[in-house]
Amino acid sequence: MAITIDTEGFPPHVLLIRGSATLELVDGVPDGYVEASRKLVPAEQFAAREAGLRALYQRMVCITIEPDWAKLLDFETTIPKAVEDLMVAHQQS
């Protein structure tokens, strides 16, 4: 299994993860899911958002990742090898 997590801004910050995943069907909405939405919802709207989520979903699936390998590409100190090679080739031409 592989996951890529990245940012919307520039320069991109990308986290690459490879490993094993397990799926667990749970009743209701996991607290972690609710908390993760906190950063996207203004504080004054959060209680309504949480109530809406908990009312909407009777069950959800929790995905747990056990990483075997991970790499950060921040495009400031680390970049993909193919991009680095292209930059070197461009500088030499």
PyMOL commands that set and color helices and strands:
alter all, ss='L'
color gray80, all
select helices_A, chain A and resi 31-37+43-56+81-92
alter helices_A, ss='H'
color red, helices_A
select strands_A, chain A and resi 2-6+14-27+59-73
alter strands_A, ss='S'
color yellow, strands_A
deselect
rebuild
show_as cartoon
